[in-house]
Amino acid sequence: MPVSRRIVIVGNGDIPEGLAGVIDSANMVIRFNLCRSAGRGGFKTDVIAACNTGRPALDMLAGGRWKASETVRQAQEIWCVRTSEVFAAMRGVLAQSHPDLDDFCDDYTIGFETFAEATGRKLGRIPASVHHAVDAALKAYDPTPYVVPSSGLIAIAHVLENVAEQGDRISIAGFGHQGWQWHPFAAERRWVNALIAAGHLDRLDS
């Protein structure tokens, strides 16, 4: 029988003091993009879930600051959170509804793939089915008009659906459910709280 694991998904929001050791002792730690959670939220990083489209992707891949950071150096795997075909299909719609997001769907997956290959890391691509399932699930929580769910929510859904094994404990920290105006954060909070109430994951508070 496989040994159960502790998987911690660490967002970039506020993290209470005293959690660094708990997070660093986990079997798998997942962080996001620039890993602003590192420090108060520990330093161990096994996976970086990266926004692989738009300005966030371009900023990470440009120059060497992100690539040389402590968290990226120790990460064994990089996940491309945004599925290429999903975002390609959104481009025409956003051109009409949100013309200011003209570079939002620009896909830099190849850049992350090249970096992963050059440094001996695994590259994971979160499948389109996860995006579609999250959109469907959010409908039950009356989301305000939004462009896409947050990367944090997509990563949580991916871990629950495709990564976690029976007996694993899934914990989250640093999820304040606030930020970019075109993520449905109020609905996301309700969805996450429902998962916690159902025992599918827990929130690290202290």
CYANA upper distance limits for C-alpha pairs under 8 A (distance plus 0.5 A):
  3 VAL  CA    167 GLY  CA      8.48
  4 SER  CA    165 GLU  CA      8.08
  4 SER  CA    166 GLN  CA      7.77
  4 SER  CA    167 GLY  CA      5.56
  4 SER  CA    168 ASP  CA      5.22
  4 SER  CA    169 ARG  CA      7.90
  5 ARG  CA     26 ALA  CA      8.10
  5 ARG  CA     27 ASN  CA      6.28
  5 ARG  CA     28 MET  CA      8.23
  5 ARG  CA    167 GLY  CA      7.84
  5 ARG  CA    168 ASP  CA      5.20
  5 ARG  CA    169 ARG  CA      6.69
  6 ARG  CA     26 ALA  CA      5.67
  6 ARG  CA     27 ASN  CA      5.81
  6 ARG  CA     28 MET  CA      7.10
  6 ARG  CA    168 ASP  CA      6.39
  6 ARG  CA    169 ARG  CA      5.32
  6 ARG  CA    170 ILE  CA      6.59
  6 ARG  CA    171 SER  CA      7.95
  7 ILE  CA     26 ALA  CA      6.55
  7 ILE  CA     27 ASN  CA      6.48
  7 ILE  CA     28 MET  CA      5.27
  7 ILE  CA     29 VAL  CA      6.50
  7 ILE  CA     30 ILE  CA      8.31
  7 ILE  CA    168 ASP  CA      7.68
  7 ILE  CA    169 ARG  CA      6.63
  7 ILE  CA    170 ILE  CA      5.41
  7 ILE  CA    171 SER  CA      6.67
  8 VAL  CA     23 ILE  CA      7.03
  8 VAL  CA     26 ALA  CA      7.07
  8 VAL  CA     28 MET  CA      6.80
  8 VAL  CA     29 VAL  CA      5.46
  8 VAL  CA     30 ILE  CA      6.79
  8 VAL  CA    170 ILE  CA      6.47
  8 VAL  CA    171 SER  CA      5.23
  8 VAL  CA    172 ILE  CA      6.01
  8 VAL  CA    173 ALA  CA      7.88
  9 ILE  CA     29 VAL  CA      6.49
  9 ILE  CA     30 ILE  CA      5.28
  9 ILE  CA     31 ARG  CA      6.80
  9 ILE  CA    156 ILE  CA      7.78
  9 ILE  CA    170 ILE  CA      8.19
  9 ILE  CA    171 SER  CA      6.78
  9 ILE  CA    172 ILE  CA      5.27
  9 ILE  CA    173 ALA  CA      6.97
 10 VAL  CA     29 VAL  CA      7.70
 10 VAL  CA     30 ILE  CA      6.48
 10 VAL  CA     31 ARG  CA      5.64
 10 VAL  CA     32 PHE  CA      7.93
 10 VAL  CA     37 SER  CA      7.23
 10 VAL  CA     41 GLY  CA      8.02
 10 VAL  CA    172 ILE  CA      6.31
 10 VAL  CA    173 ALA  CA      5.43
 10 VAL  CA    174 GLY  CA      6.06
 10 VAL  CA    175 PHE  CA      7.86
 11 GLY  CA     31 ARG  CA      6.83
 11 GLY  CA     32 PHE  CA      7.00
 11 GLY  CA     37 SER  CA      7.03
 11 GLY  CA    152 GLY  CA      7.06
 11 GLY  CA    172 ILE  CA      8.05
 11 GLY  CA    173 ALA  CA      6.63
 11 GLY  CA    174 GLY  CA      4.91
 11 GLY  CA    175 PHE  CA      5.64
 12 ASN  CA     31 ARG  CA      8.42
 12 ASN  CA     32 PHE  CA      7.59
 12 ASN  CA     35 CYS  CA      7.29
 12 ASN  CA     36 ARG  CA      5.96
 12 ASN  CA     37 SER  CA      5.48
 12 ASN  CA    174 GLY  CA      6.03
 12 ASN  CA    175 PHE  CA      7.38
 13 GLY  CA     37 SER  CA      7.68
 13 GLY  CA    174 GLY  CA      4.78
 13 GLY  CA    175 PHE  CA      5.83
 13 GLY  CA    176 GLY  CA      5.87
 14 ASP  CA     37 SER  CA      8.47
 14 ASP  CA    174 GLY  CA      5.62
 14 ASP  CA    175 PHE  CA      7.82
 14 ASP  CA    176 GLY  CA      7.30
 15 ILE  CA     19 LEU  CA      7.95
 15 ILE  CA     37 SER  CA      8.09
 15 ILE  CA     40 ARG  CA      7.18
 15 ILE  CA     41 GLY  CA      6.75
 15 ILE  CA    173 ALA  CA      6.97
 15 ILE  CA    174 GLY  CA      5.42
 15 ILE  CA    205 ASP  CA      8.39
 16 PRO  CA     40 ARG  CA      8.25
 16 PRO  CA    205 ASP  CA      6.97
 16 PRO  CA    206 SER  CA      6.45
 17 GLU  CA     40 ARG  CA      7.15
 17 GLU  CA    206 SER  CA      7.27
 18 GLY  CA     22 VAL  CA      8.35
 18 GLY  CA     40 ARG  CA      8.46
 18 GLY  CA    206 SER  CA      6.50
 19 LEU  CA     23 ILE  CA      6.60
 19 LEU  CA     40 ARG  CA      7.84
 19 LEU  CA     41 GLY  CA      6.64
 19 LEU  CA     42 GLY  CA      7.84
 19 LEU  CA    204 LEU  CA      8.14
 19 LEU  CA    205 ASP  CA      8.40
 19 LEU  CA    206 SER  CA      6.44
 20 ALA  CA     24 ASP  CA      6.56
 20 ALA  CA     39 GLY  CA      7.86
 20 ALA  CA     40 ARG  CA      6.30
 20 ALA  CA     41 GLY  CA      5.12
 20 ALA  CA     42 GLY  CA      4.44
 20 ALA  CA     43 PHE  CA      8.10
 21 GLY  CA     25 SER  CA      6.58
 21 GLY  CA     42 GLY  CA      6.94
 22 VAL  CA     26 ALA  CA      7.24
 23 ILE  CA     29 VAL  CA      7.55
 23 ILE  CA     41 GLY  CA      7.24
 23 ILE  CA     42 GLY  CA      6.57
 23 ILE  CA     44 LYS  CA      8.01
 24 ASP  CA     29 VAL  CA      7.97
 24 ASP  CA     42 GLY  CA      6.08
 24 ASP  CA     43 PHE  CA      7.01
 24 ASP  CA     44 LYS  CA      5.62
 28 MET  CA     45 THR  CA      8.07
 28 MET  CA     46 ASP  CA      6.36
 28 MET  CA     47 VAL  CA      8.21
 29 VAL  CA     44 LYS  CA      6.96
 29 VAL  CA     45 THR  CA      5.71
 29 VAL  CA     46 ASP  CA      5.80
 29 VAL  CA     47 VAL  CA      6.94
 30 ILE  CA     45 THR  CA      6.63
 30 ILE  CA     46 ASP  CA      6.55
 30 ILE  CA     47 VAL  CA      5.20
 30 ILE  CA     48 ILE  CA      6.26
 30 ILE  CA     49 ALA  CA      7.42
 31 ARG  CA     35 CYS  CA      6.18
 31 ARG  CA     37 SER  CA      7.84
 31 ARG  CA     45 THR  CA      7.15
 31 ARG  CA     47 VAL  CA      6.87
 31 ARG  CA     48 ILE  CA      5.49
 31 ARG  CA     49 ALA  CA      6.64
 32 PHE  CA     36 ARG  CA      8.40
 32 PHE  CA     48 ILE  CA      5.84
 32 PHE  CA     49 ALA  CA      5.32
 32 PHE  CA     50 ALA  CA      6.31
 32 PHE  CA    152 GLY  CA      8.21
 33 ASN  CA     48 ILE  CA      7.02
 33 ASN  CA     49 ALA  CA      6.74
 33 ASN  CA     50 ALA  CA      5.25
 33 ASN  CA     51 CYS  CA      7.09
 33 ASN  CA     56 PRO  CA      8.19
 33 ASN  CA     60 MET  CA      8.00
 34 LEU  CA     60 MET  CA      7.91
 34 LEU  CA     66 TRP  CA      7.26
 35 CYS  CA     48 ILE  CA      8.34
 35 CYS  CA     71 THR  CA      7.49
 37 SER  CA     41 GLY  CA      5.73
 37 SER  CA     42 GLY  CA      8.08
 37 SER  CA    174 GLY  CA      7.71
 38 ALA  CA     42 GLY  CA      5.93
 38 ALA  CA     43 PHE  CA      5.55
 38 ALA  CA     71 THR  CA      8.00
 39 GLY  CA     43 PHE  CA      6.45
 41 GLY  CA    174 GLY  CA      8.48
 43 PHE  CA     71 THR  CA      7.18
 44 LYS  CA     71 THR  CA      7.65
 44 LYS  CA     74 GLN  CA      8.15
 45 THR  CA     71 THR  CA      6.17
 45 THR  CA     72 VAL  CA      8.05
 45 THR  CA     74 GLN  CA      6.73
 45 THR  CA     75 ALA  CA      5.78
 46 ASP  CA     74 GLN  CA      7.30
 46 ASP  CA     75 ALA  CA      4.92
 46 ASP  CA     76 GLN  CA      5.85
 46 ASP  CA     77 GLU  CA      7.00
 47 VAL  CA     75 ALA  CA      5.79
 47 VAL  CA     76 GLN  CA      6.61
 47 VAL  CA     77 GLU  CA      5.33
 47 VAL  CA     78 ILE  CA      6.06
 47 VAL  CA     79 TRP  CA      7.59
 48 ILE  CA     72 VAL  CA      7.78
 48 ILE  CA     75 ALA  CA      7.12
 48 ILE  CA     77 GLU  CA      7.09
 48 ILE  CA     78 ILE  CA      5.40
 48 ILE  CA     79 TRP  CA      6.64
 49 ALA  CA     78 ILE  CA      6.41
 49 ALA  CA     79 TRP  CA      5.09
 49 ALA  CA     80 CYS  CA      6.68
 49 ALA  CA     81 VAL  CA      6.55
 49 ALA  CA    151 SER  CA      8.25
 49 ALA  CA    155 ALA  CA      7.70
 50 ALA  CA     57 ALA  CA      7.83
 50 ALA  CA     78 ILE  CA      7.45
 50 ALA  CA     79 TRP  CA      6.43
 50 ALA  CA     80 CYS  CA      5.83
 50 ALA  CA     81 VAL  CA      6.29
 50 ALA  CA    151 SER  CA      8.46
 51 CYS  CA     56 PRO  CA      6.73
 51 CYS  CA     57 ALA  CA      6.21
 51 CYS  CA     80 CYS  CA      6.77
 51 CYS  CA     81 VAL  CA      6.06
 51 CYS  CA     82 ARG  CA      6.64
 51 CYS  CA    151 SER  CA      7.52
 52 ASN  CA     56 PRO  CA      7.81
 52 ASN  CA     57 ALA  CA      5.31
 52 ASN  CA     80 CYS  CA      6.06
 52 ASN  CA     81 VAL  CA      7.11
 52 ASN  CA     82 ARG  CA      6.51
 52 ASN  CA    107 ASP  CA      6.79
 52 ASN  CA    108 TYR  CA      5.88
 52 ASN  CA    109 THR  CA      6.01
 52 ASN  CA    112 PHE  CA      8.02
 53 THR  CA     57 ALA  CA      5.86
 53 THR  CA     58 LEU  CA      8.12
 53 THR  CA     82 ARG  CA      7.32
 53 THR  CA    104 PHE  CA      6.84
 53 THR  CA    105 CYS  CA      6.12
 53 THR  CA    106 ASP  CA      5.71
 53 THR  CA    107 ASP  CA      5.05
 53 THR  CA    108 TYR  CA      6.08
 53 THR  CA    109 THR  CA      7.88
 54 GLY  CA     58 LEU  CA      6.99
 54 GLY  CA    103 ASP  CA      5.87
 54 GLY  CA    104 PHE  CA      4.84
 54 GLY  CA    105 CYS  CA      6.27
 54 GLY  CA    106 ASP  CA      5.63
 54 GLY  CA    107 ASP  CA      7.27
 54 GLY  CA    108 TYR  CA      8.22
 55 ARG  CA     59 ASP  CA      6.49
 55 ARG  CA    103 ASP  CA      7.74
 55 ARG  CA    104 PHE  CA      7.61
 56 PRO  CA     60 MET  CA      6.82
 57 ALA  CA     61 LEU  CA      6.72
 57 ALA  CA    108 TYR  CA      6.90
 58 LEU  CA     62 ALA  CA      6.42
 58 LEU  CA    108 TYR  CA      7.72
 60 MET  CA     65 ARG  CA      8.33
 60 MET  CA     66 TRP  CA      6.01
 60 MET  CA     67 LYS  CA      7.98
 61 LEU  CA     66 TRP  CA      7.72
 61 LEU  CA     67 LYS  CA      7.94
 61 LEU  CA    111 GLY  CA      7.39
 61 LEU  CA    112 PHE  CA      7.99
 64 GLY  CA     68 ALA  CA      6.34
 65 ARG  CA     69 SER  CA      6.66
 66 TRP  CA     72 VAL  CA      7.49
 67 LYS  CA     72 VAL  CA      6.44
 67 LYS  CA     73 ARG  CA      7.55
 68 ALA  CA     72 VAL  CA      7.14
 68 ALA  CA     73 ARG  CA      6.70
 69 SER  CA     73 ARG  CA      6.61
 70 GLU  CA     74 GLN  CA      7.01
 71 THR  CA     75 ALA  CA      6.75
 75 ALA  CA    121 ARG  CA      8.33
 76 GLN  CA    121 ARG  CA      5.88
 76 GLN  CA    122 LYS  CA      7.02
 77 GLU  CA    116 ALA  CA      8.37
 77 GLU  CA    121 ARG  CA      5.88
 77 GLU  CA    122 LYS  CA      5.12
 77 GLU  CA    123 LEU  CA      6.29
 77 GLU  CA    124 GLY  CA      7.62
 78 ILE  CA    112 PHE  CA      8.33
 78 ILE  CA    116 ALA  CA      7.84
 78 ILE  CA    121 ARG  CA      7.78
 78 ILE  CA    122 LYS  CA      6.86
 78 ILE  CA    123 LEU  CA      5.55
 78 ILE  CA    124 GLY  CA      6.54
 79 TRP  CA    123 LEU  CA      6.35
 79 TRP  CA    124 GLY  CA      4.91
 79 TRP  CA    125 ARG  CA      6.04
 79 TRP  CA    126 ILE  CA      7.29
 80 CYS  CA    109 THR  CA      7.36
 80 CYS  CA    112 PHE  CA      8.29
 80 CYS  CA    123 LEU  CA      7.95
 80 CYS  CA    124 GLY  CA      6.61
 80 CYS  CA    125 ARG  CA      5.36
 80 CYS  CA    126 ILE  CA      6.76
 81 VAL  CA    125 ARG  CA      7.01
 81 VAL  CA    126 ILE  CA      5.97
 81 VAL  CA    151 SER  CA      6.83
 81 VAL  CA    154 ILE  CA      7.55
 81 VAL  CA    155 ALA  CA      7.58
 82 ARG  CA     86 VAL  CA      8.05
 82 ARG  CA     87 PHE  CA      7.56
 82 ARG  CA    125 ARG  CA      8.32
 82 ARG  CA    126 ILE  CA      7.50
 82 ARG  CA    151 SER  CA      8.35
 83 THR  CA     87 PHE  CA      6.94
 83 THR  CA    125 ARG  CA      7.41
 83 THR  CA    126 ILE  CA      6.90
 83 THR  CA    127 PRO  CA      6.76
 83 THR  CA    128 ALA  CA      6.21
 83 THR  CA    131 HIS  CA      8.45
 84 SER  CA     88 ALA  CA      6.54
 84 SER  CA    107 ASP  CA      7.11
 84 SER  CA    109 THR  CA      8.19
 85 GLU  CA     89 ALA  CA      6.64
 85 GLU  CA    128 ALA  CA      8.08
 86 VAL  CA     90 MET  CA      7.04
 86 VAL  CA    128 ALA  CA      6.99
 87 PHE  CA     91 ARG  CA      7.00
 87 PHE  CA    105 CYS  CA      5.89
 88 ALA  CA    105 CYS  CA      6.81
 89 ALA  CA     93 VAL  CA      8.38
 90 MET  CA     94 LEU  CA      6.58
 90 MET  CA    105 CYS  CA      7.84
 91 ARG  CA     95 ALA  CA      6.68
 91 ARG  CA    105 CYS  CA      6.52
 92 GLY  CA     96 GLN  CA      7.36
 93 VAL  CA     97 SER  CA      6.76
 94 LEU  CA     98 HIS  CA      5.37
 94 LEU  CA     99 PRO  CA      6.77
 94 LEU  CA    101 LEU  CA      7.49
 94 LEU  CA    102 ASP  CA      8.11
 95 ALA  CA     99 PRO  CA      5.17
 95 ALA  CA    101 LEU  CA      7.95
 95 ALA  CA    102 ASP  CA      7.02
 98 HIS  CA    102 ASP  CA      8.23
108 TYR  CA    112 PHE  CA      7.40
109 THR  CA    113 GLU  CA      6.65
110 ILE  CA    114 THR  CA      6.52
111 GLY  CA    115 PHE  CA      6.73
112 PHE  CA    116 ALA  CA      6.52
112 PHE  CA    123 LEU  CA      8.17
113 GLU  CA    117 GLU  CA      6.65
113 GLU  CA    123 LEU  CA      6.84
114 THR  CA    118 ALA  CA      6.61
115 PHE  CA    119 THR  CA      6.70
116 ALA  CA    120 GLY  CA      6.40
116 ALA  CA    121 ARG  CA      5.22
116 ALA  CA    122 LYS  CA      6.68
116 ALA  CA    123 LEU  CA      6.61
117 GLU  CA    121 ARG  CA      6.73
117 GLU  CA    122 LYS  CA      8.05
126 ILE  CA    130 VAL  CA      7.49
126 ILE  CA    155 ALA  CA      8.49
126 ILE  CA    158 HIS  CA      7.28
127 PRO  CA    131 HIS  CA      7.77
128 ALA  CA    132 HIS  CA      6.83
129 SER  CA    133 ALA  CA      6.50
130 VAL  CA    134 VAL  CA      6.63
130 VAL  CA    154 ILE  CA      7.41
130 VAL  CA    157 ALA  CA      7.18
130 VAL  CA    158 HIS  CA      6.75
131 HIS  CA    135 ASP  CA      6.78
131 HIS  CA    154 ILE  CA      7.07
132 HIS  CA    136 ALA  CA      6.72
133 ALA  CA    137 ALA  CA      6.60
134 VAL  CA    138 LEU  CA      6.60
134 VAL  CA    149 PRO  CA      8.09
134 VAL  CA    153 LEU  CA      8.37
134 VAL  CA    154 ILE  CA      7.52
134 VAL  CA    157 ALA  CA      7.65
135 ASP  CA    139 LYS  CA      7.24
135 ASP  CA    149 PRO  CA      7.83
136 ALA  CA    140 ALA  CA      8.36
137 ALA  CA    141 TYR  CA      8.38
137 ALA  CA    191 TRP  CA      8.28
138 LEU  CA    142 ASP  CA      7.64
138 LEU  CA    143 PRO  CA      7.07
138 LEU  CA    187 ALA  CA      6.85
138 LEU  CA    188 GLU  CA      7.51
138 LEU  CA    191 TRP  CA      7.35
139 LYS  CA    143 PRO  CA      6.98
141 TYR  CA    187 ALA  CA      5.63
141 TYR  CA    188 GLU  CA      8.45
141 TYR  CA    190 ARG  CA      7.14
141 TYR  CA    191 TRP  CA      7.45
142 ASP  CA    187 ALA  CA      6.90
143 PRO  CA    184 PRO  CA      6.19
143 PRO  CA    186 ALA  CA      7.54
143 PRO  CA    187 ALA  CA      5.55
144 THR  CA    184 PRO  CA      6.59
144 THR  CA    187 ALA  CA      8.31
145 PRO  CA    182 TRP  CA      8.03
145 PRO  CA    184 PRO  CA      7.78
146 TYR  CA    181 GLN  CA      8.48
146 TYR  CA    182 TRP  CA      5.25
146 TYR  CA    183 HIS  CA      5.99
146 TYR  CA    184 PRO  CA      6.17
147 VAL  CA    182 TRP  CA      5.85
147 VAL  CA    183 HIS  CA      6.88
148 VAL  CA    182 TRP  CA      7.46
148 VAL  CA    183 HIS  CA      6.29
148 VAL  CA    184 PRO  CA      8.18
149 PRO  CA    153 LEU  CA      6.97
149 PRO  CA    154 ILE  CA      7.39
149 PRO  CA    183 HIS  CA      5.77
149 PRO  CA    184 PRO  CA      6.77
149 PRO  CA    188 GLU  CA      8.33
150 SER  CA    154 ILE  CA      7.00
150 SER  CA    183 HIS  CA      6.16
150 SER  CA    184 PRO  CA      8.19
150 SER  CA    185 PHE  CA      8.33
151 SER  CA    155 ALA  CA      6.57
152 GLY  CA    156 ILE  CA      6.72
152 GLY  CA    175 PHE  CA      8.38
153 LEU  CA    157 ALA  CA      6.74
153 LEU  CA    188 GLU  CA      7.58
154 ILE  CA    158 HIS  CA      6.62
155 ALA  CA    159 VAL  CA      6.63
156 ILE  CA    160 LEU  CA      6.76
157 ALA  CA    161 GLU  CA      6.51
158 HIS  CA    162 ASN  CA      6.00
158 HIS  CA    163 VAL  CA      7.27
159 VAL  CA    163 VAL  CA      5.05
159 VAL  CA    164 ALA  CA      6.13
160 LEU  CA    164 ALA  CA      6.02
160 LEU  CA    170 ILE  CA      8.44
160 LEU  CA    200 HIS  CA      8.34
164 ALA  CA    168 ASP  CA      6.57
164 ALA  CA    170 ILE  CA      8.23
169 ARG  CA    201 LEU  CA      7.26
170 ILE  CA    200 HIS  CA      7.71
170 ILE  CA    201 LEU  CA      5.32
170 ILE  CA    202 ASP  CA      6.99
171 SER  CA    201 LEU  CA      5.97
171 SER  CA    202 ASP  CA      5.27
171 SER  CA    203 ARG  CA      6.05
171 SER  CA    204 LEU  CA      6.96
172 ILE  CA    201 LEU  CA      7.98
172 ILE  CA    202 ASP  CA      6.84
172 ILE  CA    203 ARG  CA      5.41
172 ILE  CA    204 LEU  CA      6.52
173 ALA  CA    203 ARG  CA      6.48
173 ALA  CA    204 LEU  CA      5.82
173 ALA  CA    205 ASP  CA      7.80
177 HIS  CA    185 PHE  CA      5.57
177 HIS  CA    186 ALA  CA      7.49
177 HIS  CA    188 GLU  CA      7.44
177 HIS  CA    189 ARG  CA      6.46
178 GLN  CA    185 PHE  CA      6.24
179 GLY  CA    183 HIS  CA      8.17
179 GLY  CA    185 PHE  CA      8.33
184 PRO  CA    188 GLU  CA      6.61
185 PHE  CA    189 ARG  CA      6.57
186 ALA  CA    190 ARG  CA      7.02
187 ALA  CA    191 TRP  CA      6.69
188 GLU  CA    192 VAL  CA      6.62
189 ARG  CA    193 ASN  CA      6.56
190 ARG  CA    194 ALA  CA      6.66
191 TRP  CA    195 LEU  CA      6.91
192 VAL  CA    196 ILE  CA      6.76
193 ASN  CA    197 ALA  CA      6.61
194 ALA  CA    198 ALA  CA      6.66
195 LEU  CA    199 GLY  CA      6.82
195 LEU  CA    200 HIS  CA      5.86
195 LEU  CA    201 LEU  CA      6.79
196 ILE  CA    200 HIS  CA      6.26
196 ILE  CA    201 LEU  CA      5.57
196 ILE  CA    202 ASP  CA      5.83
196 ILE  CA    203 ARG  CA      7.94
